[in-house]
Amino acid sequence: MEHLKNFLAGVKQVLVLDPGSQYILPSRSDFLRDASSLRDDAKRVASDLSKVTNKYGEQAYNSTRR
């Protein structure tokens, strides 16, 4: 019986059937702000990765073999 209670409590939380004081309904602007932040982060990571790979490529091609 305890398993059923736990299962139903979990379903209630997932479906937000009883929004309590702890649940904060996100606004549309929150999603837009998150998307913008993720986009900026991805650009920064891609730029850094490009710089590092170019630097590594220069080292590999400019090194002298013995």
Secondary structure, 3 states (H helix, E strand, C coil): CHHHHHHHHHHHHHHCCCCCCCCCCCCHHHHHHHHHHHHHHHHHHHHHHHHHHHHHHHHHHHCCCC
